[in-house]
């Protein structure tokens, strides 16, 4: 008998999540669905008891998980990318080991929507933000989309469709028509979710359910979350962002057949260069801006965008003299 392939692949990258991984896995197991799905867990040589807990779950729930225990630490980006390339499902869902889903119908609702709307490439939803103790942090808001449809206009404003755990997308890793090489070119210290959002919205429609169905744990002192990484490695500086958006822009020029996408990323790229120059970040010079200007195609559009943003800057940035 030929084994039926899962409709959905759930990937769970985890590192140093002994206090949270049970809640994450239980939130997957509680899903009420009418389809087959697989759960791929990548344990990245945690220094705590995360691996021990996963082995216990293997015994408690035989045939529910595909546990991948790394021989050496790969880092969060490579760990996740490896899991994505292993996924067999038509759809992909991701859940980092310190986050969890709060709605037992989350997967079913998103998959149903994608099945009924083949032109939609992904579906997200809102999230709540909690601290490491599980308490909701009302003073923090995730930059998620508050409209039903996520567009490049949202991306241009720094808005994301949703947090990683909120997104179910078509498995573009199985479709050779998509070039995803950019994910291996950007620094592991830079946010992969912004690149992923750009790629998805450039290739299809993106729907957003306007209710929270997962919890994003904001932990800045441990684990592999972007907030934790920034605490450990230092705040991303303006020069890093310039290099980041330069790489995405070059990728768009070569691999994305969407004029609005290209114009959008060019605007952001040039603006990051100009903002770094205005705020006098080390390493950003007039030459940096000139290089960016030469690389972009939609020059008039980008100039208007930059000028509009300059007018919105607080006066303190325009008169600042000391190097940051």
C-alpha positions in Angstrom: 0.0 0.0 0.0 1.3 3.4 -1.0 1.6 5.7 2.1 -0.6 8.8 1.8 1.3 12.0 1.9 0.2 14.6 4.5 -1.8 17.6 3.4 0.1 19.8 5.9 3.6 19.8 7.3 4.1 21.4 10.6 7.8 22.3 11.3 9.0 23.0 14.8 12.6 24.4 15.1 13.7 24.3 18.7 16.7 25.2 20.8 16.8 25.9 24.6 13.1 25.5 25.0 12.8 23.1 27.9 10.3 25.4 29.7 8.1 25.8 26.6 8.3 22.9 24.2 5.6 20.8 25.8 3.1 23.6 25.4 4.1 24.1 21.8 3.7 20.4 20.9 0.5 20.0 22.9 -1.0 22.9 20.9 -0.3 21.0 17.7 -1.7 17.8 19.0 -4.9 19.5 20.1 -5.7 20.5 16.5 -9.1 19.2 15.2 -8.6 18.5 11.6 -10.1 16.2 8.9 -6.8 15.7 7.0 -3.4 14.0 7.6 -0.4 16.1 8.7 3.2 15.5 9.8 5.1 17.2 12.5 8.8 17.7 11.8 10.8 18.8 14.9 14.4 20.0 14.5 16.3 19.9 17.9 19.4 22.0 17.4 21.7 20.6 20.2 20.1 22.4 23.1 22.2 23.0 26.2 19.1 22.1 28.4 16.6 19.3 28.6 14.7 20.0 25.4 16.0 16.9 23.7 15.1 14.7 26.7 11.5 16.1 26.6 11.2 15.4 22.9 12.3 11.8 23.4 9.5 11.4 26.0 7.0 12.7 23.5 8.2 10.2 21.0 7.3 7.4 23.4 4.0 9.0 24.5 2.9 9.7 20.9 4.4 7.1 18.6 4.1 7.9 14.8 3.0 11.5 15.6 6.4 13.1 15.2 9.5 13.1 13.0 12.2 14.0 15.4 15.5 15.3 13.9 18.2 15.5 16.5 21.1 17.6 15.2 24.7 16.3 15.7 25.9 19.8 15.9 24.3 23.2 16.2 23.1 24.6 12.9 21.7 27.9 14.0 18.0 28.9 13.8 17.9 29.8 10.1 19.5 26.6 8.8 17.6 24.5 11.2 14.3 25.9 9.9 15.3 25.8 6.3 16.3 22.1 6.5 12.9 21.2 8.0 11.1 23.1 5.3 13.0 21.3 2.6 12.1 17.9 4.2 8.4 18.8 4.3 6.1 16.7 2.2 2.8 18.5 2.7 1.0 20.7 0.2 0.8 23.3 2.9 3.4 24.5 5.5 2.9 25.7 9.1 5.7 26.7 11.4 5.8 26.9 15.2 9.0 27.8 17.1 9.4 25.8 20.2 8.7 28.7 22.6 5.4 29.7 20.9 2.1 27.9 20.8 -1.3 27.8 19.1 -4.4 28.8 21.1 -7.2 27.7 18.8 -7.9 24.0 18.2 -9.4 24.9 14.8 -6.6 27.1 13.6 -5.1 24.7 11.0 -8.5 23.5 9.7 -9.7 27.1 9.1 -6.6 28.2 7.3 -6.3 25.1 5.2 -10.0 25.2 4.2 -9.6 28.8 3.1 -6.5 27.9 1.0 -8.2 24.9 -0.5 -11.2 27.0 -1.6 -9.0 29.9 -2.9 -6.2 28.6 -5.1 -5.0 32.1 -6.0 -4.2 32.7 -2.3 -0.7 31.7 -1.4 -0.9 32.0 2.4 -3.2 32.8 5.3 -2.2 34.4 8.6 -4.1 35.5 11.7 -3.5 37.8 14.7 -1.4 36.8 17.7 -1.2 37.7 21.4 2.2 38.5 22.8 3.2 36.9 26.1 6.3 37.0 28.3 8.5 34.0 29.3 6.0 33.3 32.1 3.0 33.2 29.8 1.6 36.5 30.9 0.1 38.6 28.1 2.1 41.8 27.4 -0.5 44.4 26.7 2.2 47.1 26.2 3.7 45.3 23.2 2.0 45.0 19.8 3.1 42.8 16.9 3.3 44.7 13.6 0.7 42.4 12.1 -1.8 43.3 9.3 -5.2 44.6 10.6 -6.9 44.2 7.2 -8.3 41.1 5.6 -5.8 41.2 2.7 -2.1 41.8 3.1 -0.5 43.7 0.3 2.8 45.3 -0.7 1.5 48.6 0.6 1.5 47.0 4.1 5.0 45.7 3.6 6.2 49.1 2.6 5.0 50.4 5.9 6.9 47.8 7.9 3.7 45.8 8.6 3.9 42.0 8.5 1.0 39.6 7.6 1.4 37.9 10.9 3.9 36.3 13.2 5.6 33.1 12.0 3.4 30.8 14.0 0.3 32.4 12.6 1.0 31.6 8.9 -0.1 28.6 6.8 1.3 28.8 3.3 1.5 26.7 0.2 4.6 24.6 0.0 6.7 26.8 -2.3 9.7 24.7 -1.5 8.2 21.8 -3.6 7.5 24.1 -6.5 10.7 24.6 -8.6 9.3 27.7 -10.2 10.1 29.7 -7.1 13.7 30.8 -6.4 14.3 30.9 -2.7 18.0 31.3 -2.7 17.8 34.7 -1.0 17.1 32.8 2.3 20.6 31.5 2.3 22.2 34.8 1.3 21.0 37.1 4.1 22.8 37.1 7.5 21.4 34.7 10.1 21.2 37.8 12.4 18.6 39.4 10.1 14.9 38.7 10.3 13.9 36.0 7.9 10.2 36.7 8.4 10.4 39.9 6.4 12.0 38.2 3.5 9.5 35.4 3.6 6.6 37.9 3.7 8.0 39.7 0.7 8.4 36.5 -1.4 4.9 35.3 -0.6 3.1 38.6 -1.3 5.1 39.0 -4.5 3.8 35.6 -5.8 0.2 35.5 -4.7 -2.6 36.9 -2.6 -2.3 36.8 1.2 -5.3 36.6 3.5 -5.4 37.6 7.2 -7.9 36.3 9.7 -8.6 39.1 12.2 -8.6 37.1 15.4 -5.7 35.8 17.5 -5.1 32.0 17.2 -1.6 31.8 18.6 0.7 33.2 21.2 4.1 34.7 20.4 6.4 34.5 23.4 8.6 37.6 23.6 11.8 36.3 25.3 14.9 38.4 25.1 17.3 36.5 27.3 17.3 32.9 25.9 16.2 30.7 23.0 16.4 31.5 19.2 13.7 34.1 18.8 14.6 37.3 16.9 14.2 39.3 20.1 16.6 36.9 22.0 19.1 37.0 19.1 19.1 40.8 19.2 19.7 40.9 22.9 22.6 38.5 22.5 24.2 39.9 19.3 23.4 43.5 19.5 20.8 45.7 17.8 20.8 45.4 14.0 22.5 48.5 12.8 21.7 50.7 9.8 24.5 49.3 7.7 23.3 45.7 8.2 19.8 46.8 7.1 21.3 48.4 4.0 23.1 45.2 3.1 20.0 43.2 3.9 17.7 45.2 1.6 20.3 45.4 -1.1 20.4 41.6 -1.2 16.6 41.4 -1.4 16.5 44.1 -4.1 19.0 42.2 -6.2 17.0 39.0 -5.8 13.8 40.8 -6.8 15.5 42.1 -10.0 16.7 38.6 -10.9 13.8 36.3 -9.8 10.6 38.2 -9.3 8.3 39.1 -12.2 6.2 41.7 -10.4 6.9 45.3 -11.1 5.1 46.5 -7.9 7.3 44.2 -5.8 10.5 45.5 -7.4 9.4 49.1 -6.9 8.5 48.5 -3.3 11.7 46.9 -2.3 13.7 49.6 -4.1 12.0 52.3 -2.2 12.8 50.6 1.1 16.4 50.0 0.1 17.1 53.6 -0.9 15.3 54.9 2.2 17.5 52.8 4.5 20.6 54.2 2.9 19.4 57.8 3.2 18.2 57.3 6.7 21.5 55.9 7.7 23.3 58.9 6.2 21.0 61.3 7.9 21.4 59.7 11.3 25.2 59.4 10.7 25.6 55.7 11.2 29.1 54.5 10.9 29.9 52.9 7.5 27.1 54.7 5.6 28.3 57.5 3.3 27.2 59.5 0.4 28.8 56.8 -1.7 26.4 54.2 -0.1 23.4 56.2 -1.3 24.9 56.7 -4.8 25.4 53.0 -5.2 21.9 52.2 -4.2 20.5 54.9 -6.5 22.4 53.4 -9.4 21.1 49.9 -8.6 17.4 50.7 -8.5 15.3 51.0 -11.6 12.3 53.1 -10.5 14.3 56.1 -9.5 11.5 58.7 -9.6 9.2 56.6 -7.4 12.0 55.9 -4.9 12.9 59.6 -4.7 9.3 60.6 -3.9 9.1 57.8 -1.2 12.4 59.0 0.4 11.4 62.7 0.3 8.0 61.9 1.9 9.7 59.9 4.7 12.3 62.7 5.3 9.5 65.1 5.9 8.0 62.8 8.5 11.3 62.6 10.5 11.5 64.3 13.9 13.6 67.4 13.7 16.2 65.8 16.2 17.3 63.4 13.5 17.9 66.2 11.0 20.2 68.2 13.4 22.0 65.3 15.0 25.8 65.7 14.7 27.4 62.9 16.7 28.1 59.6 15.1 26.1 56.7 16.4 
